[in-house]
Amino acid sequence: MPTPKPPSPIIATSTKRSRAAPKGIRITDVAASAGVSPITVSRVFNAPQTVAPDTLLRVRQAVQALG
């Protein structure tokens, strides 16, 4: 019966890479800052005609404030 091969040194010494998202503002951050839902933030950018003018302003101000 053949003996099993030892693991490749490359595989044995490799390190895990982080799958963390890059830092930056997210739609949920903007929504929380503006006091609206994430879907409302999406609508501000994708279908602004469906969003009330005061809500548009709040979301846009939140985006500017967050950077």
C-alpha positions, 0 to 999 in steps of 0.5 A: 500500500503506497504511503500518502504524500505530505502536504505541499509546503506552499499549502501548509504555510499559506495564510488566510486572507481577510474577506473584510469589506474595504472601509468606506460608507455603506448604504446602511450608514447613509440610511442610519444617518438620514433616518431612512431605510436603505431602500430609500437611499437606493431610490435617491440615486436610482429613481429620485423622482419617487422620493419626497424632496425633503427626503432627497435633501436629508439623504444627500446631506448625510452622504456629504457629511459621511464623506 
